[in-house]
Amino acid sequence: MKKLAFAFLFCLTIVAGSAQQYDPTKISKKAKTAYDKAITLAQDGKLQEAAVLLKQWAETEPNFVDAYLSLGGVYGELKDHQQSISYYEKAFSMDPEYTIESKLPYSINLARIGQFDKALAAINEYLDKNPPANSNTRKAAEFRKKTYTFAVEHAKQHPANGYVFKPVNLGDAINSTESEYFPSITIDGSNLVFTRNLGYANEDFYQSKWNGTTWDKAVPVPGSVNTPMNEGAQNISQDGQLLVFTGCNRPDGFGGCDLYMSRLTPTGWDEATNLGGRINSDQWDSQPCLSPDKRDLYFASRRFGGFGGCDIWVCHLRENGKWSEPENLGPSVNTPGDEQCPFIHADNQTLYFTSNYWPGYGDEDIFYTKKGPGGDWSKPTNLGYPINTIDRDGTLFVTADGKTAYYASDKIGTKGGLDIYSFELREDLRPSRTLWVKGQVFDKNTKKGLPSNVELTDLGTRQIISKVQTDENGKYLITLPVGKDYVFNVNRKGYLFYSDNFMLQQHSSDSTYEKNIPLQPIEVNATLVLNNIFFDVNKFDLKPESQIELDKIVQLMMDNPTVKVEISGHTDNAGKPADNLVLSDKRAKTVVAYLINKRIAPNRFTWKGLGETQPVADNKTEEGRSKNRRTEMKVTAQ
């Protein structure tokens, strides 16, 4: 569309037409010569010089309609859309008939500043003249009418409600005279990594550290990942330990562009590894993005078997450390057009991507979709104007708080090409605000770090939200989207599992959590507090959400068939001591009954109720009483 508009703007000829008032033949020879020179300057990219010359002769020849139309075109290319609109409107006022085809570029400038109602009216005015059915201008006008109509309706259905779009250029520390794009940030907001185009088909990765106030001067990422070859479209994992990216035309490639991975070492990023023929194809594979738990890899591909030119696919990390075959996200996301630039938020539910097919503003727009409990994706939602425009938009990144977004743009006073900007995301477009837990898992006795599995389960649906493997030193990071209650489990063979919970449905902290977890080897007298066994007040019936924890005990007993345990119940000091003793005994017995019902031999269990006799916290506070109301498990035989 842009090429068509440019050709139309600058190939106007001064010939007689159907003008009612304007007669090009009455323009002086000097003015015609100057006009031709201005058009040549504009076609050579010397737009400012062309504008000066056109303005000079428009003032000298007050009825010079072509000069005003071309000024509208020149200022449109200079992105001074208000000036462009003014000059077009001046020409329209001089001769509405002669200038009718210029309603198309005029409407485009209106749309670029968000005046879609006026843009739609201008296109309708042109189409009402019934231009030739097969003319390029008519086809372009009909396309624009469809997009302007969408924009007008979308604005009605999604009122701004005071929201102001104010992108902020990240400044000289990040942006340069070259193009910068694909921003990605670690979950703690400390490290920004992006792609910079260095020219001659060479893209490299740069990084900047947040110093608490501003971003430090960006430098090439340390290590071996940058090469004289092309690498771009990167995504850094939420914990900052992995970098996935696109490498093109490499000796080890399967197609034109492949997906690669690099790991952070004490000396920087190691030499990248091609992700192999299971993930990569002989077609274009690009724009990878890791889920926060690093178990899902989303990417764009033109491989065969999709719904259109470019689709979004996902691979899942298996228990053996190998990636699954790519799965197409299906028709709820992919279309006969192009879907690209996938970004999965830290909530592991909200996927942002671009599409040139779903209803939008005319080129590639940014959309989001939500993953449901069964893994299905909701119908995509267009982010709307002014985030989306009539031009190509993409490379969006949203921080863990769901409030701040980063993207690349060349529309707003850039330092050169694409620059990276930040802006506040409108509230109805935000993902779930996400906190996180990080720490180290270690042996309680030796203090040595333990590689372990860390699971986060939705307490309400009992579905696993995230499953993370710690590093070799037992360090982990796991995300916590607010608005839900979670069961948190850490497992390793030969050890008692660890359990905790994060109740974020009603109350969510403003800070993150650090949990260093001592795992207890399975040995006689090893004790475990079962934090996710729940009972109603003064009752001993198990609440449904207790099943997650109970099934962990079942698995532990099955994996260790000689282990025997004692289940003990404890209460706070509310009520009569005798009643508390009876209640705690019944609760412990109920737990054992559940386990026996799961085909664990009865002779492997004992139970007892200890009431309020063994408090672990002060009963004077609700927090203390809550800790005292607990169920414990102790190993009695190995």
ZAMARGU-4260 file (C-alpha; in steps of 0.2 Angstrom, whole numbers, plus 5000, padded with zeros to 4 digits):
<rodrens>
0) 5000/5000/5000 | 5014/5012/5004 | 5022/5010/4987 | 5006/5013/4978 | 5002/5029/4989
5) 5020/5036/4985 | 5018/5033/4966 | 5001/5041/4967 | 5008/5056/4976 | 5022/5060/4965
10) 5017/5055/4948 | 5004/5068/4946 | 5005/5076/4929 | 4999/5093/4924 | 4986/5089/4911
15) 4969/5094/4908 | 4955/5083/4916 | 4938/5085/4922 | 4941/5101/4932 | 4927/5113/4935
20) 4938/5127/4941 | 4956/5122/4940 | 4965/5123/4923 | 4983/5116/4923 | 4986/5124/4906
25) 4985/5141/4914 | 4999/5138/4926 | 5015/5148/4920 | 5029/5139/4912 | 5041/5144/4926
30) 5029/5136/4939 | 5028/5120/4929 | 5047/5119/4927 | 5049/5122/4946 | 5035/5109/4950
35) 5044/5096/4939 | 5060/5099/4948 | 5051/5098/4965 | 5044/5081/4960 | 5062/5075/4955
40) 5069/5081/4972 | 5055/5071/4981 | 5058/5055/4971 | 5076/5057/4975 | 5072/5057/4994
45) 5075/5076/4996 | 5059/5079/5003 | 5063/5095/5013 | 5070/5104/4997 | 5055/5098/4987
50) 5043/5106/5000 | 5052/5123/5000 | 5051/5124/4981 | 5033/5118/4981 | 5028/5131/4994
55) 5036/5145/4985 | 5027/5142/4969 | 5010/5138/4977 | 5011/5155/4985 | 5017/5163/4968
60) 5003/5154/4959 | 4988/5155/4971 | 4977/5143/4960 | 4991/5130/4958 | 4981/5115/4964
65) 4994/5102/4959 | 5007/5110/4970 | 4996/5109/4985 | 4992/5091/4982 | 5010/5087/4980
70) 5014/5097/4996 | 5001/5085/5005 | 5011/5070/4998 | 5028/5077/5003 | 5022/5081/5021
75) 5014/5064/5022 | 5031/5056/5018 | 5039/5068/5031 | 5027/5061/5044 | 5020/5078/5047
80) 5003/5072/5045 | 4994/5088/5051 | 5003/5098/5038 | 4999/5085/5025 | 4980/5086/5029
85) 4980/5105/5028 | 4988/5106/5011 | 4976/5092/5004 | 4961/5102/5011 | 4967/5118/5003
90) 4968/5109/4986 | 4950/5101/4989 | 4943/5118/4993 | 4950/5125/4976 | 4943/5111/4965
95) 4933/5096/4973 | 4931/5087/4957 | 4949/5088/4950 | 4956/5082/4967 | 4944/5068/4971
100) 4957/5054/4969 | 4968/5062/4982 | 4955/5058/4995 | 4965/5041/4997 | 4981/5048/5002
105) 4972/5062/5012 | 4963/5048/5021 | 4979/5039/5025 | 4986/5054/5034 | 4970/5056/5044
110) 4971/5038/5049 | 4989/5040/5054 | 4984/5053/5068 | 4968/5043/5073 | 4955/5053/5064
115) 4946/5037/5057 | 4929/5045/5056 | 4935/5058/5044 | 4946/5046/5035 | 4931/5034/5032
120) 4921/5049/5026 | 4934/5054/5014 | 4935/5036/5006 | 4916/5035/5005 | 4916/5052/4996
125) 4929/5045/4983 | 4920/5028/4981 | 4903/5038/4979 | 4910/5044/4962 | 4910/5026/4956
130) 4929/5025/4950 | 4933/5012/4938 | 4931/4995/4945 | 4948/4988/4942 | 4958/5003/4945
135) 4972/5001/4958 | 4966/5017/4967 | 4948/5010/4969 | 4955/4993/4975 | 4966/5002/4988
140) 4951/5013/4993 | 4940/4998/4996 | 4953/4990/5007 | 4955/5006/5017 | 4937/5008/5019
145) 4936/4990/5027 | 4951/4995/5039 | 4943/5012/5044 | 4926/5004/5047 | 4935/4992/5059
150) 4944/5006/5067 | 4928/5016/5070 | 4919/5001/5077 | 4933/4996/5088 | 4934/5013/5096
155) 4916/5013/5100 | 4917/4996/5108 | 4933/4999/5118 | 4933/5017/5124 | 4949/5024/5130
160) 4942/5030/5147 | 4955/5043/5149 | 4970/5032/5144 | 4984/5042/5135 | 4997/5033/5125
165) 5014/5041/5128 | 5028/5030/5122 | 5045/5036/5129 | 5061/5033/5119 | 5073/5024/5130
170) 5087/5036/5125 | 5105/5036/5119 | 5109/5023/5131 | 5099/5010/5121 | 5095/5018/5104
175) 5107/5023/5091 | 5107/5029/5073 | 5105/5010/5068 | 5089/5000/5071 | 5085/4992/5088
180) 5071/4980/5090 | 5065/4964/5099 | 5067/4970/5117 | 5067/4957/5131 | 5069/4959/5149
185) 5073/4947/5164 | 5058/4945/5176 | 5067/4956/5189 | 5069/4970/5177 | 5088/4970/5179
190) 5093/4965/5162 | 5087/4972/5144 | 5093/4962/5129 | 5089/4967/5111 | 5094/4966/5093
195) 5104/4979/5084 | 5106/4980/5065 | 5124/4984/5061 | 5121/4983/5042 | 5128/4972/5029
200) 5116/4958/5035 | 5124/4958/5052 | 5113/4958/5068 | 5120/4957/5085 | 5114/4956/5103
205) 5116/4971/5115 | 5112/4972/5133 | 5109/4985/5146 | 5108/4984/5165 | 5095/4994/5175
210) 5105/5004/5189 | 5090/5008/5199 | 5086/5024/5190 | 5090/5022/5172 | 5097/5010/5159
215) 5116/5009/5158 | 5124/5011/5141 | 5121/4996/5130 | 5135/4985/5126 | 5137/4969/5115
220) 5132/4954/5126 | 5148/4945/5133 | 5153/4928/5127 | 5153/4919/5110 | 5135/4921/5105
225) 5138/4936/5093 | 5147/4932/5077 | 5151/4940/5060 | 5135/4930/5054 | 5117/4935/5057
230) 5109/4932/5073 | 5093/4941/5079 | 5075/4940/5086 | 5081/4935/5103 | 5072/4931/5119
235) 5080/4930/5136 | 5073/4918/5148 | 5064/4925/5164 | 5078/4919/5175 | 5092/4926/5163
240) 5100/4910/5160 | 5095/4905/5142 | 5095/4915/5126 | 5085/4908/5111 | 5086/4917/5095
245) 5086/4916/5076 | 5102/4912/5065 | 5101/4913/5046 | 5111/4906/5032 | 5123/4896/5044
250) 5133/4881/5040 | 5124/4870/5052 | 5107/4876/5047 | 5092/4866/5041 | 5084/4880/5032
255) 5086/4898/5028 | 5083/4903/5046 | 5084/4892/5061 | 5082/4893/5080 | 5097/4892/5092
260) 5100/4892/5110 | 5114/4899/5121 | 5117/4897/5140 | 5124/4910/5152 | 5141/4905/5159
265) 5152/4914/5171 | 5162/4921/5156 | 5146/4926/5146 | 5135/4918/5133 | 5142/4901/5126
270) 5143/4897/5108 | 5125/4894/5101 | 5118/4877/5098 | 5106/4874/5084 | 5090/4867/5091
275) 5090/4853/5079 | 5079/4845/5065 | 5065/4841/5077 | 5062/4859/5079 | 5069/4867/5064
280) 5063/4864/5046 | 5070/4867/5029 | 5058/4883/5029 | 5059/4899/5038 | 5059/4897/5057
285) 5061/4912/5068 | 5056/4923/5083 | 5057/4911/5097 | 5050/4915/5114 | 5052/4904/5130
290) 5038/4902/5143 | 5043/4907/5160 | 5046/4889/5166 | 5056/4886/5150 | 5046/4871/5146
295) 5037/4878/5131 | 5045/4886/5116 | 5034/4897/5105 | 5040/4902/5087 | 5035/4908/5070
300) 5037/4897/5055 | 5033/4895/5037 | 5034/4876/5037 | 5022/4866/5028 | 5007/4860/5037
305) 5001/4876/5044 | 4986/4887/5040 | 4994/4901/5030 | 5010/4909/5025 | 5017/4910/5043
310) 5010/4902/5058 | 5014/4901/5077 | 5020/4884/5084 | 5025/4878/5101 | 5037/4864/5107
315) 5036/4856/5124 | 5051/4851/5134 | 5049/4832/5139 | 5055/4824/5155 | 5070/4817/5146
320) 5076/4835/5142 | 5071/4833/5123 | 5059/4845/5114 | 5043/4838/5107 | 5038/4839/5089
325) 5031/4857/5085 | 5013/4859/5087 | 5003/4872/5078 | 4993/4883/5089 | 4978/4880/5078
330) 4964/4890/5070 | 4960/4900/5085 | 4977/4909/5083 | 4983/4905/5065 | 4975/4910/5049
335) 4977/4910/5030 | 4988/4926/5033 | 5004/4928/5043 | 5005/4927/5062 | 5022/4931/5069
340) 5032/4939/5084 | 5025/4927/5098 | 5028/4933/5116 | 5021/4923/5131 | 5020/4934/5146
345) 5027/4929/5163 | 5009/4924/5168 | 5011/4909/5156 | 4994/4912/5150 | 4994/4928/5139
350) 5001/4927/5122 | 5004/4942/5112 | 5007/4941/5093 | 5006/4950/5076 | 4994/4946/5062
355) 4990/4953/5045 | 4974/4943/5043 | 4963/4945/5059 | 4952/4961/5058 | 4963/4977/5060
360) 4970/4993/5054 | 4978/4988/5038 | 4995/4980/5040 | 5002/4969/5054 | 4993/4973/5071
365) 4997/4966/5088 | 4984/4955/5096 | 4983/4945/5112 | 4975/4928/5116 | 4973/4919/5133
370) 4976/4901/5136 | 4962/4892/5145 | 4963/4878/5158 | 4962/4865/5144 | 4976/4873/5134
375) 4964/4881/5122 | 4967/4899/5116 | 4953/4912/5116 | 4948/4922/5101 | 4962/4935/5098
380) 4959/4953/5104 | 4966/4968/5094 | 4976/4980/5105 | 4968/4994/5096 | 4974/5012/5091
385) 4986/5020/5095 | 4996/5005/5100 | 4991/4998/5083 | 4992/5009/5068 | 4989/5008/5049
390) 5007/5003/5047 | 5016/4987/5053 | 5017/4985/5072 | 5026/4972/5082 | 5040/4966/5094
395) 5030/4969/5110 | 5037/4964/5127 | 5026/4966/5143 | 5035/4966/5160 | 5030/4955/5174
400) 5019/4968/5182 | 5008/4968/5167 | 5008/4987/5167 | 5024/4992/5157 | 5026/4987/5138
405) 5041/4989/5127 | 5041/4989/5108 | 5051/4995/5093 | 5044/5009/5082 | 5050/5021/5069
410) 5035/5033/5070 | 5039/5045/5084 | 5055/5055/5082 | 5068/5040/5082 | 5087/5042/5083
415) 5088/5031/5067 | 5077/5018/5060 | 5068/5008/5073 | 5070/5013/5091 | 5065/5005/5107
420) 5051/5013/5117 | 5042/5010/5134 | 5024/5014/5137 | 5010/5010/5150 | 4999/4997/5143
425) 4980/5001/5144 | 4972/4992/5159 | 4960/4981/5149 | 4975/4974/5138 | 4986/4969/5153
430) 4990/4951/5157 | 4989/4945/5175 | 5002/4954/5187 | 5015/4941/5191 | 5026/4939/5206
435) 5039/4926/5207 | 5048/4915/5219 | 5067/4911/5219 | 5079/4903/5229 | 5089/4887/5231
440) 5085/4869/5235 | 5098/4860/5246 | 5101/4845/5257 | 5096/4849/5275 | 5111/4840/5282
445) 5125/4843/5270 | 5119/4860/5264 | 5124/4855/5246 | 5113/4862/5232 | 5101/4849/5225
450) 5094/4848/5207 | 5076/4846/5209 | 5058/4848/5202 | 5048/4863/5207 | 5029/4862/5204
455) 5016/4876/5205 | 4998/4870/5205 | 4982/4880/5204 | 4973/4876/5220 | 4956/4879/5213
460) 4958/4869/5197 | 4972/4857/5203 | 4981/4859/5187 | 5000/4861/5186 | 5003/4879/5181
465) 5022/4878/5180 | 5035/4864/5182 | 5053/4870/5183 | 5069/4860/5184 | 5082/4869/5195
470) 5100/4871/5189 | 5114/4860/5195 | 5116/4870/5210 | 5098/4869/5215 | 5094/4887/5211
475) 5076/4890/5204 | 5064/4904/5199 | 5045/4901/5197 | 5032/4914/5192 | 5016/4918/5202
480) 5002/4926/5192 | 4991/4935/5205 | 4973/4932/5207 | 4974/4913/5211 | 4979/4902/5226
485) 4994/4890/5223 | 5001/4874/5230 | 5020/4874/5229 | 5030/4858/5229 | 5048/4853/5227
490) 5052/4835/5224 | 5068/4824/5223 | 5070/4806/5223 | 5077/4800/5240 | 5070/4815/5250
495) 5054/4820/5258 | 5045/4832/5246 | 5043/4851/5252 | 5026/4859/5251 | 5020/4877/5254
500) 5006/4888/5247 | 5004/4906/5240 | 4986/4913/5243 | 4985/4927/5231 | 4967/4926/5226
505) 4961/4939/5239 | 4978/4946/5245 | 4993/4948/5235 | 5010/4954/5240 | 5019/4969/5231
510) 5035/4960/5233 | 5043/4944/5227 | 5047/4929/5238 | 5064/4921/5242 | 5063/4903/5248
515) 5078/4893/5251 | 5072/4875/5253 | 5081/4862/5264 | 5075/4845/5258 | 5076/4831/5271
520) 5083/4814/5266 | 5071/4800/5269 | 5077/4794/5286 | 5069/4788/5302 | 5062/4803/5312
525) 5063/4815/5297 | 5047/4826/5299 | 5037/4836/5286 | 5024/4849/5289 | 5010/4846/5276
530) 5005/4864/5272 | 4992/4860/5260 | 4980/4849/5270 | 4964/4859/5273 | 4949/4857/5285
535) 4935/4868/5288 | 4934/4876/5306 | 4931/4863/5319 | 4928/4849/5306 | 4938/4834/5301
540) 4932/4832/5283 | 4946/4835/5270 | 4943/4850/5258 | 4944/4845/5240 | 4960/4856/5238
545) 4969/4844/5250 | 4970/4831/5236 | 4985/4839/5228 | 4996/4836/5244 | 4988/4820/5248
550) 4993/4813/5231 | 5011/4818/5234 | 5011/4807/5249 | 5004/4793/5239 | 5017/4795/5226
555) 5031/4796/5240 | 5025/4780/5248 | 5024/4771/5231 | 5042/4777/5226 | 5048/4771/5243
560) 5039/4754/5247 | 5048/4751/5263 | 5045/4768/5271 | 5032/4769/5286 | 5025/4785/5292
565) 5016/4793/5307 | 5003/4806/5303 | 4999/4818/5317 | 4986/4832/5319 | 4988/4848/5328
570) 4977/4863/5333 | 4978/4880/5340 | 4973/4884/5358 | 4955/4890/5353 | 4942/4880/5362
575) 4944/4866/5375 | 4960/4856/5376 | 4950/4840/5376 | 4940/4844/5361 | 4955/4850/5352
580) 4963/4833/5356 | 4949/4824/5349 | 4947/4835/5333 | 4966/4833/5329 | 4965/4814/5331
585) 4950/4813/5319 | 4959/4824/5306 | 4975/4813/5307 | 4964/4798/5305 | 4955/4805/5290
590) 4971/4808/5281 | 4977/4790/5284 | 4960/4784/5278 | 4963/4793/5261 | 4980/4786/5259
595) 4974/4768/5263 | 4960/4771/5250 | 4973/4774/5237 | 4980/4756/5239 | 4994/4760/5252
600) 4995/4746/5264 | 4987/4750/5281 | 5002/4743/5291 | 5013/4757/5284 | 5003/4770/5294
605) 5001/4776/5312 | 4992/4792/5317 | 4988/4802/5333 | 4981/4818/5338 | 4991/4830/5348
610) 4979/4845/5350 | 4987/4861/5356 | 5001/4852/5365 | 5015/4856/5353 | 5013/4874/5346
615) 5026/4880/5334 | 5021/4898/5335 | 5013/4911/5347 | 4994/4908/5348 | 4992/4926/5352
620) 4991/4931/5334 | 4981/4924/5319 | 4997/4921/5309 | 5004/4910/5324 | 4987/4901/5326
625) 4987/4897/5308 | 5004/4889/5309 | 4999/4879/5324 | 4984/4872/5315 | 4994/4859/5305
630) 4996/4841/5299 | 5013/4833/5300 | 5021/4817/5294 | 5036/4808/5302 | 5046/4794/5295
635) 5045/4779/5307 | 5054/4766/5297 | 5064/4766/5282
</rodrens>
